[in-house]
Amino acid sequence: MAHNILHGRVIVWSSLLSLAACGGGSAGGPAAPGPATWVTPACTQVLGTAALTFTTDFGRTRKPTQFALPANHYTIGLVSLATPNVLLALGDDGRSGLQLQRSRDAGCSWSRVNTPIDPSFWYGELVASGDTVYAWNPDVPVIYHIAGDGTVTRVALGFAPKALVVDRGDPNHLRAATLTAAGMQLMDSRDRGQSWVNAGSPPNDPYFQFNVVLSSTNLDHALALSARGGAWVTLDGGSQWQRSVGFDDVPFPNGRSGAIGVDEQTVWLLIQDSPPVTTTPRAAGVYVSHDGGFNFVRVASESAVMPLNHGGTTFWPAASDPNAVYFSYDDISPGAPSYLYRYDAAAAAFSSTSWPSREGGVYGLAFHPTNSGVLYLALSFTCPSCL
């Protein structure tokens, strides 16, 4: 039986973020109205940022930014909103710490939003539904609710969300996964995170590694990743789980990360072979399911021309094409390239492009709502020798 376990403490910090109006304006008055529809950005330089850019040719060229990208500062959160030409980002581009940033001209210029962010957020992720955005960090028991009218609300939780999604059809409805004394729990909120109920428990798997993939289309659809079994799938919010199959080509299938497409049928996983002897090479591969995560098939293997991040690759399912997914790889070795990949499940075809890692790896990605050829990129440059 679900039971109420928490009422979040809500503090209104700021109403300076005018997301509903496509203009920055000032605290003293409304912003000028913007275009009624999304436009394709035509600028030759992105102003006000070092880390946010866009591409119209799958990353082969990326619009230059006004400021140089610094090392070891990270921008990960990036979303496009329902209001035409408005995007929101959360990151640190080396100028003033972690900041919310907004674009109101389809990504051609960015301005900071003067909203305090919890200092324990050394980075932050964003999820969006319509014009509503939530900022979160998997190690911090706080989320920020950013409403369409510009109100930014800090919500204190009783747990740190290890995964968080917002319902595409209801911006007040959240699903989270968190680690409790009893293990991983799925949690549900229908009031913007102010109160939560238990929604489900993880599968009975001794190798479950507290990594859950959540759907934002059907919040009861989730995958729990296993260090020896690949994955489990549920369609009822965690009441019942079924083991995914299709990993027989890997002796020790370790589910590292994944994503559920907008059609709920196409699911992607990064599976790593993790033998108990750590000196054994650990190869990784990308697997796809066309039935919601019950049956998988390998579609790509790690190679010299397609390196994969064993620690967990972020998948960005295309917003309008259920068969397309994007993901990236960033090599911190001096002179090594950064990669951007695209896989089309319908055509069973991979595309990739690369550029010098000093120009930044892709740590966040958002889609133009009406022009699928425009990709918004959040770039970061990791350089241990620069510390």
C-alpha positions in Angstrom: 0.0 0.0 0.0 1.3 3.4 -0.9 1.7 5.8 2.0 2.6 9.4 2.3 6.2 9.8 3.7 7.2 13.4 3.2 6.0 16.9 2.8 8.7 19.0 1.1 9.7 22.4 2.5 9.0 25.0 -0.2 10.7 28.3 -0.4 10.0 30.8 -3.1 13.4 32.3 -4.1 12.7 34.3 -7.2 10.3 35.3 -9.9 12.9 36.7 -12.2 12.8 33.9 -14.7 10.1 35.0 -17.2 9.9 31.8 -19.2 6.4 32.3 -20.3 7.3 35.5 -22.1 10.0 35.2 -24.6 12.1 38.0 -23.3 14.6 38.7 -20.6 13.3 42.1 -19.5 14.1 43.1 -15.9 12.6 42.6 -12.5 10.8 45.9 -12.9 8.6 45.0 -15.9 7.4 42.4 -18.4 9.6 41.3 -21.3 8.7 42.1 -24.8 6.7 39.4 -26.5 8.7 37.1 -28.8 7.8 35.3 -32.0 4.7 33.1 -31.9 6.5 30.1 -33.2 10.0 28.5 -32.9 12.5 29.9 -35.4 15.6 28.3 -36.7 18.6 30.2 -35.3 20.7 32.0 -37.9 23.3 33.8 -35.8 27.0 33.3 -36.5 28.0 33.5 -32.8 26.4 32.5 -29.5 26.5 35.4 -27.0 26.7 35.4 -23.2 28.1 31.9 -22.8 31.2 29.7 -23.1 29.5 26.3 -22.9 26.2 26.5 -24.9 26.0 26.3 -28.6 24.1 24.6 -31.4 24.7 22.7 -34.6 22.8 22.3 -37.8 25.0 19.6 -39.3 25.2 17.0 -36.6 28.2 18.6 -34.8 30.5 18.8 -37.8 30.4 22.6 -37.1 29.3 24.2 -33.9 28.6 27.9 -33.6 31.4 29.7 -31.8 30.7 31.1 -28.3 31.5 34.6 -27.0 33.7 33.3 -24.3 36.4 30.6 -24.3 35.5 27.2 -22.7 37.4 26.8 -19.5 38.7 23.4 -18.2 36.9 21.4 -15.5 33.7 23.4 -15.4 30.5 21.5 -16.3 27.2 22.3 -18.0 24.9 19.3 -18.1 21.3 20.5 -17.7 19.8 21.8 -21.0 16.2 21.8 -22.2 14.0 23.5 -24.8 10.6 24.7 -23.6 7.1 24.9 -25.1 7.3 28.7 -25.3 8.8 29.5 -28.7 12.5 30.0 -28.8 13.1 29.6 -25.0 15.7 27.3 -23.6 17.0 26.8 -20.1 20.4 25.5 -19.0 22.1 24.8 -15.7 25.8 24.8 -15.5 29.1 26.4 -14.6 31.0 27.9 -17.5 33.8 29.2 -15.3 32.6 32.8 -14.8 30.5 32.8 -11.7 29.8 29.2 -10.5 26.7 27.2 -11.1 24.0 29.3 -12.7 20.6 29.0 -14.4 20.9 30.5 -17.8 18.2 31.3 -20.3 17.9 31.9 -24.0 14.9 33.6 -25.5 16.1 33.7 -29.1 16.4 30.0 -30.0 19.9 29.7 -28.6 21.6 32.7 -30.1 22.2 34.5 -26.8 22.1 33.5 -23.1 21.6 35.5 -19.9 22.0 34.5 -16.3 19.0 34.0 -14.0 19.6 35.5 -10.6 18.4 32.5 -8.6 20.5 31.0 -5.8 21.4 27.4 -6.3 22.2 25.1 -3.4 26.0 25.2 -3.0 26.1 21.3 -2.8 25.0 21.3 -6.5 28.4 21.1 -8.1 26.4 20.2 -11.2 22.8 20.0 -12.0 20.4 18.2 -14.4 17.2 19.5 -15.9 13.9 17.8 -16.9 11.0 19.6 -18.5 7.3 19.3 -19.4 5.9 22.1 -21.4 7.2 25.3 -19.8 7.8 23.7 -16.4 11.4 22.7 -15.5 12.9 20.8 -12.5 16.6 21.0 -11.6 18.1 18.2 -9.6 21.3 16.5 -8.5 21.5 12.8 -7.7 23.4 13.4 -4.5 21.4 16.3 -3.0 18.0 16.1 -1.3 16.7 19.3 -3.0 15.0 20.0 -6.3 14.0 23.3 -7.9 10.6 23.8 -9.5 10.8 26.5 -12.3 7.2 27.4 -13.3 6.1 28.8 -16.6 5.2 32.1 -14.9 8.8 32.6 -13.8 8.6 31.5 -10.2 11.5 29.4 -8.9 10.7 27.3 -5.9 13.2 25.4 -3.8 11.8 22.1 -2.6 13.6 20.2 0.2 13.2 16.4 0.0 13.8 13.7 2.4 15.9 11.8 -0.1 18.3 12.4 -2.9 16.8 11.5 -6.3 19.0 9.0 -8.1 16.8 9.4 -11.1 14.0 11.9 -11.8 11.5 12.5 -14.6 8.4 14.7 -15.1 5.3 13.5 -16.8 5.1 14.9 -20.4 1.3 15.3 -19.9 1.3 16.7 -16.4 4.1 19.0 -15.2 3.1 18.5 -11.6 3.6 14.8 -11.7 7.1 13.5 -10.9 8.6 10.0 -10.6 11.9 9.4 -8.8 14.2 6.6 -7.8 16.0 6.9 -4.5 18.2 4.8 -2.2 16.7 4.1 1.2 17.7 1.8 4.1 15.5 -0.9 2.6 17.1 -0.5 -0.8 16.0 1.4 -4.0 12.5 2.7 -4.0 10.4 4.3 -6.7 8.7 7.5 -5.5 5.8 9.4 -6.9 4.7 13.0 -6.4 1.7 14.8 -7.9 2.2 18.2 -6.4 5.6 19.3 -7.8 7.6 17.4 -5.3 6.1 18.7 -2.1 4.9 15.3 -1.0 5.8 11.8 -2.1 4.4 8.3 -1.9 6.1 4.9 -2.4 5.4 3.8 -6.0 7.3 0.5 -6.1 10.3 -1.5 -5.2 13.2 -2.9 -7.2 13.5 -6.5 -8.5 14.8 -9.2 -6.2 18.3 -9.2 -7.8 21.5 -9.4 -5.6 23.3 -7.6 -8.4 20.9 -4.7 -8.8 23.1 -1.7 -8.7 20.6 1.1 -7.8 20.5 2.4 -11.4 17.0 2.9 -12.7 15.9 4.2 -16.2 12.6 6.0 -16.0 10.1 7.0 -18.8 8.6 10.5 -19.0 5.8 9.3 -21.2 4.5 6.5 -19.0 5.8 6.9 -15.5 5.0 3.3 -14.6 7.5 2.1 -17.3 11.0 1.6 -15.9 14.1 -0.5 -16.2 16.3 -1.5 -13.3 19.9 -2.3 -14.3 21.8 -5.3 -13.0 25.5 -5.8 -12.7 25.2 -9.5 -13.8 21.8 -9.7 -15.5 21.7 -6.7 -17.7 18.2 -5.3 -16.9 14.8 -5.8 -15.5 11.6 -4.1 -16.9 8.3 -3.1 -15.2 5.2 -1.6 -16.7 3.3 -1.2 -13.5 5.5 1.1 -11.5 7.6 -1.6 -9.9 5.0 -4.0 -8.5 6.1 -6.7 -11.0 9.4 -7.0 -12.8 10.5 -9.2 -15.7 14.1 -9.9 -16.6 15.1 -8.5 -20.0 16.8 -11.0 -22.4 19.1 -10.7 -25.3 22.5 -10.4 -23.5 23.6 -14.0 -24.1 26.6 -12.7 -26.1 28.0 -11.2 -22.9 29.2 -13.5 -20.2 28.7 -10.9 -17.4 26.2 -8.4 -18.7 26.4 -5.2 -16.6 23.7 -2.6 -17.3 25.4 0.8 -17.1 22.8 3.3 -18.5 19.8 3.5 -20.8 16.9 5.5 -22.1 13.2 4.9 -23.1 12.1 6.4 -26.4 9.0 8.6 -26.8 7.0 5.7 -28.3 7.6 3.5 -25.2 8.7 0.6 -27.4 12.2 1.6 -28.3 14.6 1.3 -25.4 18.4 1.7 -25.5 20.9 0.2 -23.0 24.7 0.4 -22.6 25.8 -3.1 -21.5 29.4 -3.8 -20.3 30.9 -7.2 -19.9 32.2 -7.1 -16.3 34.0 -10.4 -15.5 34.9 -10.9 -11.9 38.6 -10.8 -12.7 39.2 -7.1 -13.1 42.3 -7.5 -15.3 40.1 -9.0 -18.1 39.2 -6.5 -20.8 35.8 -5.0 -20.3 34.1 -4.5 -23.6 30.9 -2.5 -24.0 28.1 -2.4 -26.5 24.8 -0.6 -27.3 21.6 -2.7 -27.3 18.2 -1.8 -28.5 14.7 -3.2 -27.7 11.6 -2.7 -29.8 9.1 -4.1 -27.3 9.6 -1.8 -24.3 12.7 -3.4 -22.9 11.8 -7.1 -22.7 14.0 -8.3 -25.6 17.2 -6.7 -26.7 19.7 -7.1 -29.5 23.2 -5.7 -29.8 23.5 -3.0 -32.5 27.0 -1.6 -31.8 30.2 -2.7 -30.2 33.0 -0.7 -28.7 35.9 -0.2 -31.0 38.8 2.1 -31.8 36.5 4.2 -34.0 33.6 4.0 -31.6 34.7 4.4 -28.0 32.1 4.1 -25.3 32.0 5.4 -21.7 32.0 2.5 -19.4 31.0 4.6 -16.5 27.6 5.3 -18.0 26.7 6.9 -21.3 23.9 9.4 -21.4 21.3 8.7 -24.1 19.2 11.5 -25.5 16.1 10.0 -27.3 15.0 12.3 -30.2 11.9 14.3 -29.2 10.0 13.6 -32.4 11.5 10.4 -33.9 11.0 7.4 -31.7 13.7 5.5 -33.6 16.5 8.0 -33.1 18.8 8.4 -30.1 22.0 10.5 -29.6 24.9 9.9 -27.2 28.4 11.0 -26.8 31.9 10.1 -25.7 34.5 12.4 -24.2 38.1 11.3 -23.9 40.2 13.3 -21.4 43.5 12.1 -22.9 45.5 15.0 -24.3 44.7 15.4 -28.0 42.0 12.8 -28.0 38.7 13.6 -29.8 35.2 14.0 -28.5 32.4 12.1 -30.3 28.8 12.6 -31.0 26.8 9.5 -32.1 23.3 9.0 -33.6 21.6 5.7 -34.0 18.5 5.2 -36.2 16.8 2.0 -35.0 14.5 1.9 -38.1 17.4 2.0 -40.5 19.7 0.1 -38.2 22.3 2.8 -39.0 24.9 4.6 -36.9 26.3 8.1 -37.6 29.2 9.7 -35.8 31.2 12.9 -35.8 34.2 14.0 -33.8 36.2 17.1 -32.9 39.2 17.9 -30.6 38.3 17.4 -26.9 39.7 20.9 -26.1 36.6 22.3 -27.9 34.4 20.5 -25.4 32.6 17.2 -25.1 28.8 16.9 -25.2 27.5 16.7 -21.7 24.0 17.9 -22.4 21.8 17.9 -25.5 18.4 19.4 -26.3 16.2 19.4 -29.5 14.7 22.2 -31.5 11.0 21.5 -31.3 10.2 22.2 -35.0 13.5 21.6 -36.8 15.1 18.2 -36.1 18.2 19.3 -37.9 19.1 21.8 -35.0 20.7 20.3 -32.0 21.6 22.3 -28.9 24.8 21.2 -27.1 26.1 21.8 -23.6 29.9 21.5 -23.8 32.4 20.7 -21.1 36.2 20.2 -21.1 37.8 17.8 -18.6 41.5 18.4 -18.2 43.2 16.8 -15.1 46.5 18.3 -16.0 44.9 21.8 -15.8 44.0 21.5 -12.1 
